[in-house]
């Protein structure tokens, strides 16, 4: 489930620390954990993905449709939710309440 998520794992201001802190400087490891790379290389027909983004969330409202498209192309059953707001717990609560019924159904029935 992505709620105003980033395009890939990110750490630090503007991602400056992502490579050294999360991956110990190993670019191959960083690439191996990039969702867009993984979705191009593999198929995930038994997964569902939830993407929620706030209309005022500047960067994420651009990347979420791309990630959702890539997920669908990788065979993932995609659910999206757009609403006013931005990356805050208030928005996360609204998004989670909206997505929870289908999320819970997938967890309990696999459908």
MITOR-544960 format. One record per atom (N, C-alpha, C, O, CB): x, y, z. Coordinates in Angstrom, 2 decimals, m for minus. Glycine has a CB too. Layout:
{px X; py Y; pz Z}
...
***
This chain:
{px 0.85; py m1.16; pz 0.00}
{px 0.00; py 0.00; pz 0.00}
{px 0.90; py 1.22; pz 0.00}
{px 1.82; py 1.33; pz 0.82}
{px m0.97; py 0.00; pz 1.22}
{px 0.65; py 2.13; pz m0.90}
{px 1.40; py 3.37; pz m0.95}
{px 0.49; py 4.55; pz m0.68}
{px m0.48; py 4.75; pz m1.40}
{px 2.09; py 3.53; pz m2.30}
{px 0.80; py 5.31; pz 0.32}
{px 0.03; py 6.52; pz 0.61}
{px 0.99; py 7.68; pz 0.43}
{px 1.86; py 7.93; pz 1.27}
{px m0.59; py 6.51; pz 2.07}
{px 0.83; py 8.38; pz m0.69}
{px 1.74; py 9.46; pz m1.08}
{px 3.19; py 8.99; pz m0.99}
{px 4.05; py 9.67; pz m0.44}
{px 1.52; py 10.71; pz m0.19}
{px 3.42; py 7.83; pz m1.53}
{px 4.74; py 7.23; pz m1.46}
{px 5.73; py 7.79; pz m2.46}
{px 5.35; py 8.50; pz m3.39}
{px 4.64; py 5.76; pz m1.65}
{px 6.97; py 7.47; pz m2.26}
{px 8.03; py 7.89; pz m3.17}
{px 8.19; py 6.88; pz m4.30}
{px 7.65; py 5.77; pz m4.22}
{px 9.37; py 8.07; pz m2.41}
{px 8.91; py 7.26; pz m5.32}
{px 9.12; py 6.38; pz m6.47}
{px 9.96; py 5.15; pz m6.12}
{px 9.82; py 4.10; pz m6.73}
{px 9.78; py 7.15; pz m7.60}
{px 10.83; py 5.30; pz m5.13}
{px 11.73; py 4.22; pz m4.71}
{px 12.15; py 4.49; pz m3.26}
{px 11.90; py 5.58; pz m2.75}
{px 12.99; py 4.12; pz m5.66}
{px 12.77; py 3.52; pz m2.60}
{px 13.26; py 3.80; pz m1.26}
{px 14.08; py 5.09; pz m1.23}
{px 14.89; py 5.35; pz m2.12}
{px 14.09; py 2.62; pz m0.74}
{px 13.86; py 5.87; pz m0.19}
{px 14.45; py 7.21; pz m0.12}
{px 14.83; py 7.50; pz 1.34}
{px 14.10; py 7.14; pz 2.26}
{px 13.46; py 8.29; pz m0.66}
{px 15.96; py 8.14; pz 1.51}
{px 16.40; py 8.47; pz 2.87}
{px 17.13; py 9.80; pz 2.84}
{px 18.01; py 10.03; pz 2.01}
{px 17.32; py 7.36; pz 3.44}
{px 16.77; py 10.67; pz 3.75}
{px 17.46; py 11.96; pz 3.84}
{px 16.86; py 13.02; pz 2.94}
{px 16.01; py 12.73; pz 2.10}
{px 18.91; py 11.79; pz 3.51}
{px 17.31; py 14.23; pz 3.13}
{px 16.83; py 15.35; pz 2.34}
{px 17.16; py 15.13; pz 0.87}
{px 18.32; py 14.95; pz 0.50}
{px 17.44; py 16.65; pz 2.84}
{px 16.13; py 15.16; pz 0.04}
{px 16.27; py 14.96; pz m1.41}
{px 16.97; py 13.66; pz m1.76}
{px 17.59; py 13.55; pz m2.82}
{px 17.04; py 16.12; pz m2.02}
{px 16.89; py 12.67; pz m0.89}
{px 17.47; py 11.37; pz m1.17}
{px 18.98; py 11.29; pz m1.13}
{px 19.57; py 10.30; pz m1.55}
{px 17.03; py 10.92; pz m2.47}
{px 19.62; py 12.35; pz m0.62}
{px 21.09; py 12.39; pz m0.59}
{px 21.72; py 11.21; pz 0.14}
{px 22.81; py 10.76; pz m0.23}
{px 21.55; py 13.67; pz 0.06}
{px 21.05; py 10.72; pz 1.14}
{px 21.64; py 9.66; pz 1.96}
{px 21.18; py 8.25; pz 1.57}
{px 21.61; py 7.27; pz 2.17}
{px 21.31; py 9.90; pz 3.41}
{px 20.33; py 8.17; pz 0.57}
{px 19.78; py 6.87; pz 0.18}
{px 20.87; py 5.86; pz m0.16}
{px 20.91; py 4.78; pz 0.42}
{px 18.84; py 7.02; pz m0.99}
{px 21.73; py 6.20; pz m1.08}
{px 22.78; py 5.26; pz m1.50}
{px 23.74; py 4.92; pz m0.37}
{px 23.95; py 3.73; pz m0.12}
{px 23.57; py 5.84; pz m2.67}
{px 24.32; py 5.89; pz 0.34}
{px 25.29; py 5.50; pz 1.37}
{px 24.66; py 4.84; pz 2.60}
{px 25.26; py 3.92; pz 3.17}
{px 26.05; py 6.71; pz 1.80}
{px 23.48; py 5.30; pz 3.02}
{px 22.91; py 4.77; pz 4.27}
{px 22.09; py 3.50; pz 4.04}
{px 22.28; py 2.51; pz 4.75}
{px 22.04; py 5.82; pz 4.92}
{px 21.19; py 3.52; pz 3.07}
{px 20.34; py 2.35; pz 2.86}
{px 21.05; py 1.20; pz 2.14}
{px 20.74; py 0.04; pz 2.37}
{px 19.13; py 2.75; pz 2.08}
{px 21.99; py 1.54; pz 1.27}
{px 22.60; py 0.51; pz 0.43}
{px 24.11; py 0.40; pz 0.58}
{px 24.76; py m0.32; pz m0.19}
{px 22.28; py 0.77; pz m1.00}
{px 24.69; py 1.10; pz 1.54}
{px 26.12; py 1.01; pz 1.77}
{px 26.96; py 1.38; pz 0.56}
{px 28.07; py 0.88; pz 0.40}
{px 26.48; py m0.38; pz 2.20}
{px 26.42; py 2.26; pz m0.29}
{px 27.14; py 2.69; pz m1.48}
{px 27.02; py 1.75; pz m2.67}
{px 27.61; py 2.01; pz m3.72}
{px 28.56; py 2.86; pz m1.16}
{px 26.27; py 0.67; pz m2.52}
{px 26.16; py m0.35; pz m3.57}
{px 25.01; py 0.00; pz m4.53}
{px 23.84; py m0.19; pz m4.21}
{px 25.92; py m1.75; pz m2.94}
{px 25.37; py 0.53; pz m5.70}
{px 24.36; py 0.94; pz m6.69}
{px 23.54; py m0.25; pz m7.20}
{px 22.35; py m0.10; pz m7.51}
{px 25.03; py 1.65; pz m7.88}
{px 24.14; py m1.41; pz m7.30}
{px 23.42; py m2.60; pz m7.76}
{px 22.31; py m2.96; pz m6.77}
{px 21.21; py m3.33; pz m7.18}
{px 24.38; py m3.79; pz m7.94}
{px 22.60; py m2.86; pz m5.47}
{px 21.58; py m3.13; pz m4.46}
{px 20.46; py m2.10; pz m4.53}
{px 19.29; py m2.43; pz m4.37}
{px 22.20; py m3.15; pz m3.07}
{px 20.84; py m0.84; pz m4.76}
{px 19.82; py 0.20; pz m4.86}
{px 18.89; py m0.09; pz m6.04}
{px 17.67; py 0.02; pz m5.93}
{px 20.49; py 1.59; pz m5.02}
{px 19.47; py m0.46; pz m7.16}
{px 18.67; py m0.78; pz m8.34}
{px 17.81; py m2.02; pz m8.08}
{px 16.68; py m2.10; pz m8.55}
{px 19.58; py m1.01; pz m9.57}
{px 18.34; py m2.98; pz m7.36}
{px 17.60; py m4.22; pz m7.07}
{px 16.37; py m3.98; pz m6.20}
{px 15.49; py m4.83; pz m6.13}
{px 18.51; py m5.22; pz m6.39}
{px 16.30; py m2.82; pz m5.53}
{px 15.16; py m2.49; pz m4.68}
{px 14.28; py m1.39; pz m5.28}
{px 13.41; py m0.85; pz m4.59}
{px 15.64; py m2.07; pz m3.32}
{px 14.50; py m1.05; pz m6.52}
{px 13.73; py m0.01; pz m7.19}
{px 12.43; py m0.64; pz m7.71}
{px 12.48; py m1.52; pz m8.57}
{px 14.55; py 0.64; pz m8.36}
{px 11.28; py m0.20; pz m7.21}
{px 10.01; py m0.82; pz m7.62}
{px 9.78; py m0.82; pz m9.13}
{px 9.25; py m1.79; pz m9.67}
{px 8.87; py m0.12; pz m6.95}
{px 10.15; py 0.25; pz m9.80}
{px 9.91; py 0.31; pz m11.25}
{px 10.76; py m0.71; pz m11.99}
{px 10.31; py m1.30; pz m12.97}
{px 10.19; py 1.72; pz m11.78}
{px 11.99; py m0.93; pz m11.53}
{px 12.84; py m1.95; pz m12.14}
{px 12.25; py m3.32; pz m11.88}
{px 12.15; py m4.14; pz m12.80}
{px 14.29; py m1.87; pz m11.58}
{px 11.86; py m3.58; pz m10.65}
{px 11.28; py m4.89; pz m10.30}
{px 10.03; py m5.18; pz m11.11}
{px 9.82; py m6.31; pz m11.56}
{px 10.96; py m4.94; pz m8.81}
{px 9.18; py m4.16; pz m11.28}
{px 7.94; py m4.38; pz m12.02}
{px 8.18; py m4.56; pz m13.52}
{px 7.35; py m5.16; pz m14.20}
{px 6.99; py m3.23; pz m11.80}
{px 9.29; py m4.06; pz m14.04}
{px 9.62; py m4.31; pz m15.45}
{px 10.17; py m5.72; pz m15.64}
{px 9.98; py m6.33; pz m16.69}
{px 10.65; py m3.27; pz m15.95}
{px 10.86; py m6.24; pz m14.62}
{px 11.53; py m7.53; pz m14.75}
{px 10.68; py m8.73; pz m14.34}
{px 10.95; py m9.85; pz m14.77}
{px 12.76; py m7.52; pz m13.93}
{px 9.66; py m8.50; pz m13.52}
{px 8.88; py m9.60; pz m12.97}
{px 7.39; py m9.37; pz m13.14}
{px 6.95; py m8.24; pz m13.40}
{px 9.20; py m9.79; pz m11.49}
{px 6.62; py m10.42; pz m13.01}
{px 5.16; py m10.34; pz m13.04}
{px 4.63; py m10.75; pz m11.68}
{px 5.17; py m11.66; pz m11.04}
{px 4.56; py m11.24; pz m14.18}
{px 3.57; py m10.09; pz m11.25}
{px 3.00; py m10.31; pz m9.92}
{px 1.48; py m10.49; pz m10.02}
{px 0.74; py m9.67; pz m9.49}
{px 3.34; py m9.14; pz m8.98}
{px 1.01; py m11.53; pz m10.69}
{px m0.43; py m11.68; pz m10.93}
{px m1.26; py m11.94; pz m9.67}
{px m2.48; py m11.78; pz m9.71}
{px m0.65; py m12.79; pz m11.89}
{px m0.65; py m12.35; pz m8.58}
{px m1.42; py m12.63; pz m7.37}
{px m1.41; py m11.48; pz m6.37}
{px m1.90; py m11.63; pz m5.25}
{px m0.90; py m13.89; pz m6.71}
{px m0.84; py m10.33; pz m6.76}
{px m0.76; py m9.19; pz m5.84}
{px m1.79; py m8.12; pz m6.17}
{px m2.24; py m7.98; pz m7.31}
{px 0.63; py m8.58; pz m5.88}
{px m2.14; py m7.37; pz m5.14}
{px m2.95; py m6.17; pz m5.31}
{px m2.14; py m5.01; pz m4.78}
{px m1.37; py m5.15; pz m3.82}
{px m4.33; py m6.29; pz m4.59}
{px m2.31; py m3.86; pz m5.40}
{px m1.59; py m2.67; pz m4.97}
{px m2.54; py m1.51; pz m4.76}
{px m3.45; py m1.28; pz m5.56}
{px m0.52; py m2.29; pz m5.98}
{px m2.32; py m0.78; pz m3.68}
{px m3.14; py 0.38; pz m3.36}
{px m2.27; py 1.62; pz m3.43}
{px m1.23; py 1.68; pz m2.78}
{px m3.80; py 0.24; pz m1.95}
{px m2.69; py 2.59; pz m4.20}
{px m1.97; py 3.84; pz m4.36}
{px m2.90; py 4.98; pz m4.00}
{px m3.96; py 5.14; pz m4.60}
{px m1.42; py 4.01; pz m5.82}
{px m2.51; py 5.76; pz m3.02}
{px m3.32; py 6.91; pz m2.60}
{px m2.43; py 8.14; pz m2.62}
{px m1.28; py 8.10; pz m2.17}
{px m3.95; py 6.68; pz m1.19}
{px m2.97; py 9.23; pz m3.13}
{px m2.18; py 10.46; pz m3.19}
{px m3.09; py 11.66; pz m2.96}
{px m4.23; py 11.71; pz m3.42}
{px m1.45; py 10.59; pz m4.54}
{px m2.55; py 12.62; pz m2.23}
{px m3.27; py 13.87; pz m1.99}
{px m3.09; py 14.82; pz m3.15}
{px m2.00; py 14.93; pz m3.71}
{px m2.79; py 14.52; pz m0.70}
{px m4.13; py 15.51; pz m3.51}
{px m4.08; py 16.42; pz m4.65}
{px m3.11; py 17.57; pz m4.43}
{px m2.66; py 18.19; pz m5.40}
{px m5.47; py 16.96; pz m4.92}
{px m2.79; py 17.88; pz m3.19}
{px m1.84; py 18.95; pz m2.91}
{px m0.42; py 18.43; pz m2.65}
{px 0.46; py 19.20; pz m2.28}
{px m2.31; py 19.75; pz m1.72}
{px m0.21; py 17.16; pz m2.83}
{px 1.11; py 16.56; pz m2.59}
{px 1.94; py 16.69; pz m3.86}
{px 1.84; py 15.85; pz m4.76}
{px 0.99; py 15.06; pz m2.15}
{px 2.73; py 17.71; pz m3.93}
{px 3.39; py 18.14; pz m5.18}
{px 4.09; py 17.03; pz m5.96}
{px 3.66; py 16.74; pz m7.08}
{px 4.40; py 19.19; pz m4.86}
{px 5.12; py 16.42; pz m5.45}
{px 5.87; py 15.45; pz m6.23}
{px 5.14; py 14.13; pz m6.41}
{px 5.22; py 13.52; pz m7.47}
{px 7.18; py 15.20; pz m5.59}
{px 4.45; py 13.69; pz m5.38}
{px 3.85; py 12.37; pz m5.41}
{px 2.66; py 12.26; pz m6.34}
{px 2.36; py 11.18; pz m6.85}
{px 3.45; py 11.97; pz m4.04}
{px 1.96; py 13.37; pz m6.57}
{px 0.82; py 13.28; pz m7.48}
{px 1.29; py 13.05; pz m8.91}
{px 0.48; py 12.68; pz m9.77}
{px m0.03; py 14.57; pz m7.41}
{px 2.56; py 13.25; pz m9.18}
{px 3.12; py 12.96; pz m10.50}
{px 3.59; py 11.53; pz m10.62}
{px 3.43; py 10.91; pz m11.68}
{px 4.26; py 13.91; pz m10.80}
{px 4.19; py 10.98; pz m9.56}
{px 4.77; py 9.64; pz m9.63}
{px 3.73; py 8.54; pz m9.40}
{px 3.86; py 7.45; pz m9.96}
{px 5.87; py 9.50; pz m8.61}
{px 2.72; py 8.79; pz m8.59}
{px 1.75; py 7.73; pz m8.28}
{px 1.07; py 7.15; pz m9.52}
{px 0.94; py 5.93; pz m9.61}
{px 0.70; py 8.26; pz m7.35}
{px 0.62; py 7.98; pz m10.49}
{px 0.01; py 7.37; pz m11.68}
{px 1.01; py 6.51; pz m12.48}
{px 0.62; py 5.51; pz m13.08}
{px m0.55; py 8.47; pz m12.58}
{px 2.26; py 6.89; pz m12.48}
{px 3.28; py 6.12; pz m13.19}
{px 3.49; py 4.78; pz m12.48}
{px 3.56; py 3.73; pz m13.13}
{px 4.61; py 6.90; pz m13.27}
{px 3.60; py 4.82; pz m11.15}
{px 3.78; py 3.58; pz m10.40}
{px 2.55; py 2.67; pz m10.55}
{px 2.69; py 1.46; pz m10.70}
{px 4.03; py 3.88; pz m8.91}
{px 1.36; py 3.27; pz m10.52}
{px 0.14; py 2.48; pz m10.68}
{px 0.09; py 1.83; pz m12.06}
{px m0.30; py 0.67; pz m12.18}
{px m1.10; py 3.35; pz m10.46}
{px 0.47; py 2.57; pz m13.09}
{px 0.50; py 2.02; pz m14.45}
{px 1.51; py 0.87; pz m14.54}
{px 1.21; py m0.19; pz m15.08}
{px 0.86; py 3.13; pz m15.48}
{px 2.71; py 1.10; pz m13.99}
{px 3.75; py 0.06; pz m14.02}
{px 3.29; py m1.18; pz m13.25}
{px 3.55; py m2.31; pz m13.67}
{px 5.06; py 0.60; pz m13.42}
{px 2.61; py m0.97; pz m12.14}
{px 2.10; py m2.10; pz m11.36}
{px 1.07; py m2.88; pz m12.17}
{px 1.10; py m4.11; pz m12.20}
{px 1.47; py m1.60; pz m10.03}
{px 0.17; py m2.18; pz m12.83}
{px m0.84; py m2.86; pz m13.65}
{px m0.18; py m3.65; pz m14.78}
{px m0.59; py m4.77; pz m15.07}
{px m1.85; py m1.83; pz m14.23}
{px 0.83; py m3.07; pz m15.41}
{px 1.54; py m3.77; pz m16.48}
{px 2.27; py m5.00; pz m15.97}
{px 2.52; py m5.95; pz m16.72}
{px 2.54; py m2.83; pz m17.16}
{px 2.63; py m5.00; pz m14.67}
{px 3.30; py m6.15; pz m14.06}
{px 2.30; py m7.19; pz m13.56}
{px 2.69; py m8.16; pz m12.91}
{px 4.20; py m5.69; pz m12.91}
{px 1.02; py m6.97; pz m13.85}
{px 0.01; py m7.95; pz m13.47}
{px m0.62; py m7.71; pz m12.11}
{px m1.42; py m8.52; pz m11.66}
{px 0.60; py m9.29; pz m13.49}
{px m0.27; py m6.63; pz m11.46}
{px m0.82; py m6.32; pz m10.14}
{px m2.21; py m5.70; pz m10.31}
{px m2.41; py m4.84; pz m11.17}
{px 0.12; py m5.35; pz m9.35}
{px m3.15; py m6.15; pz m9.51}
{px m4.49; py m5.55; pz m9.52}
{px m4.41; py m4.24; pz m8.74}
{px m4.14; py m4.24; pz m7.54}
{px m5.57; py m6.52; pz m8.88}
{px m4.63; py m3.13; pz m9.42}
{px m4.36; py m1.80; pz m8.86}
{px m5.63; py m1.10; pz m8.40}
{px m6.66; py m1.14; pz m9.07}
{px m3.64; py m0.94; pz m9.89}
{px m5.53; py m0.47; pz m7.24}
{px m6.58; py 0.39; pz m6.71}
{px m5.96; py 1.76; pz m6.49}
{px m4.84; py 1.86; pz m5.97}
{px m7.21; py m0.20; pz m5.38}
{px m6.65; py 2.80; pz m6.86}
{px m6.12; py 4.15; pz m6.65}
{px m7.14; py 5.00; pz m5.89}
{px m8.35; py 4.76; pz m5.96}
{px m5.77; py 4.83; pz m8.00}
{px m6.63; py 5.97; pz m5.17}
{px m7.48; py 6.90; pz m4.42}
{px m6.81; py 8.26; pz m4.43}
{px m5.67; py 8.41; pz m3.99}
{px m7.71; py 6.40; pz m2.95}
{px m7.53; py 9.26; pz m4.94}
{px m7.06; py 10.64; pz m4.96}
{px m8.05; py 11.47; pz m4.17}
{px m9.26; py 11.32; pz m4.32}
{px m6.91; py 11.17; pz m6.43}
{px m7.53; py 12.35; pz m3.33}
{px m8.41; py 13.20; pz m2.53}
{px m7.65; py 14.46; pz m2.14}
{px m6.42; py 14.51; pz m2.22}
{px m8.92; py 12.45; pz m1.27}
{px m8.38; py 15.49; pz m1.72}
{px m7.69; py 16.69; pz m1.24}
{px m6.76; py 16.33; pz m0.08}
{px m7.05; py 15.43; pz 0.70}
{px m8.71; py 17.76; pz m0.79}
{px m5.66; py 17.04; pz 0.01}
{px m4.72; py 16.82; pz 1.10}
{px m3.31; py 16.61; pz 0.58}
{px m3.03; py 16.75; pz m0.61}
{px m5.14; py 15.64; pz 1.94}
{px m2.44; py 16.27; pz 1.51}
{px m1.04; py 15.99; pz 1.19}
{px m0.51; py 15.03; pz 2.22}
{px m1.26; py 14.54; pz 3.06}
{px m0.20; py 17.29; pz 1.14}
{px 0.77; py 14.73; pz 2.18}
{px 1.39; py 13.69; pz 3.00}
{px 1.37; py 14.07; pz 4.48}
{px 2.32; py 14.62; pz 5.03}
{px 2.83; py 13.45; pz 2.55}
{px 0.25; py 13.75; pz 5.11}
{px 0.10; py 13.93; pz 6.55}
{px m0.65; py 12.71; pz 7.08}
{px m1.20; py 11.92; pz 6.31}
{px m0.67; py 15.28; pz 6.89}
{px m0.66; py 12.56; pz 8.38}
{px m1.42; py 11.46; pz 8.98}
{px m2.92; py 11.67; pz 8.79}
{px m3.67; py 10.70; pz 8.75}
{px m1.09; py 11.32; pz 10.46}
{px m3.36; py 12.92; pz 8.68}
{px m4.78; py 13.18; pz 8.43}
{px m5.16; py 12.59; pz 7.07}
{px m6.17; py 11.89; pz 6.95}
{px m5.08; py 14.72; pz 8.46}
{px m4.34; py 12.87; pz 6.05}
{px m4.62; py 12.30; pz 4.73}
{px m4.50; py 10.78; pz 4.76}
{px m5.33; py 10.08; pz 4.19}
{px m3.66; py 12.88; pz 3.68}
{px m3.47; py 10.26; pz 5.42}
{px m3.28; py 8.81; pz 5.49}
{px m4.50; py 8.13; pz 6.10}
{px m4.91; py 7.06; pz 5.64}
{px m2.02; py 8.47; pz 6.31}
{px m5.07; py 8.74; pz 7.12}
{px m6.27; py 8.18; pz 7.76}
{px m7.43; py 8.11; pz 6.77}
{px m8.09; py 7.08; pz 6.67}
{px m6.68; py 9.03; pz 8.98}
{px m7.66; py 9.20; pz 6.05}
{px m8.75; py 9.24; pz 5.06}
{px m8.51; py 8.18; pz 3.98}
{px m9.43; py 7.45; pz 3.61}
{px m8.86; py 10.65; pz 4.43}
{px m7.30; py 8.12; pz 3.48}
{px m6.97; py 7.16; pz 2.43}
{px m7.13; py 5.73; pz 2.92}
{px m7.69; py 4.88; pz 2.22}
{px m5.54; py 7.39; pz 1.92}
{px m6.64; py 5.46; pz 4.11}
{px m6.72; py 4.11; pz 4.64}
{px m8.17; py 3.70; pz 4.86}
{px m8.55; py 2.57; pz 4.55}
{px m5.93; py 3.99; pz 5.95}
{px m8.99; py 4.61; pz 5.39}
{px m10.41; py 4.29; pz 5.58}
{px m11.08; py 3.97; pz 4.24}
{px m11.93; py 3.09; pz 4.17}
{px m11.12; py 5.47; pz 6.26}
{px m10.70; py 4.69; pz 3.20}
{px m11.27; py 4.45; pz 1.88}
{px m10.82; py 3.09; pz 1.32}
{px m11.62; py 2.37; pz 0.73}
{px m10.89; py 5.58; pz 0.92}
{px m9.56; py 2.77; pz 1.50}
{px m9.00; py 1.56; pz 0.89}
{px m9.15; py 0.31; pz 1.75}
{px m9.02; py m0.80; pz 1.25}
{px m7.56; py 1.78; pz 0.60}
{px m9.44; py 0.49; pz 3.03}
{px m9.44; py m0.64; pz 3.96}
{px m10.37; py m1.79; pz 3.56}
{px m9.95; py m2.95; pz 3.64}
{px m9.84; py m0.16; pz 5.32}
{px m11.61; py m1.53; pz 3.12}
{px m12.48; py m2.68; pz 2.80}
{px m11.88; py m3.62; pz 1.76}
{px m11.91; py m4.84; pz 1.95}
{px m13.81; py m2.18; pz 2.31}
{px m11.34; py m3.09; pz 0.66}
{px m10.77; py m3.98; pz m0.35}
{px m9.46; py m4.58; pz 0.12}
{px m9.13; py m5.72; pz m0.24}
{px m10.56; py m3.23; pz m1.66}
{px m8.71; py m3.83; pz 0.91}
{px m7.45; py m4.33; pz 1.50}
{px m7.75; py m5.51; pz 2.42}
{px m7.10; py m6.55; pz 2.33}
{px m6.71; py m3.20; pz 2.28}
{px m8.74; py m5.35; pz 3.31}
{px m9.09; py m6.41; pz 4.24}
{px m9.61; py m7.64; pz 3.50}
{px m9.29; py m8.78; pz 3.87}
{px m10.13; py m5.91; pz 5.25}
{px m10.42; py m7.41; pz 2.46}
{px m10.95; py m8.54; pz 1.68}
{px m9.80; py m9.32; pz 1.04}
{px m9.80; py m10.56; pz 1.06}
{px m11.93; py m8.04; pz 0.59}
{px m8.84; py m8.62; pz 0.48}
{px m7.70; py m9.30; pz m0.16}
{px m6.90; py m10.09; pz 0.85}
{px m6.43; py m11.19; pz 0.55}
{px m6.79; py m8.28; pz m0.85}
{px m6.75; py m9.54; pz 2.05}
{px m5.99; py m10.25; pz 3.09}
{px m6.71; py m11.51; pz 3.58}
{px m6.07; py m12.52; pz 3.87}
{px m5.73; py m9.31; pz 4.27}
{px m8.02; py m11.45; pz 3.65}
{px m8.75; py m12.57; pz 4.23}
{px m9.20; py m13.60; pz 3.20}
{px m9.37; py m14.77; pz 3.54}
{px m9.93; py m12.06; pz 4.96}
{px m9.41; py m13.18; pz 1.94}
{px m9.92; py m14.13; pz 0.95}
{px m8.94; py m14.38; pz m0.19}
{px m9.08; py m15.35; pz m0.93}
{px m11.22; py m13.63; pz 0.40}
{px m7.97; py m13.50; pz m0.32}
{px m7.04; py m13.62; pz m1.44}
{px m7.66; py m13.15; pz m2.75}
{px m7.08; py m13.35; pz m3.82}
{px m6.59; py m15.04; pz m1.58}
{px m8.82; py m12.53; pz m2.67}
{px m9.51; py m12.05; pz m3.89}
{px m9.45; py m10.56; pz m4.02}
{px m9.97; py m10.00; pz m4.98}
{px m10.97; py m12.50; pz m3.91}
***
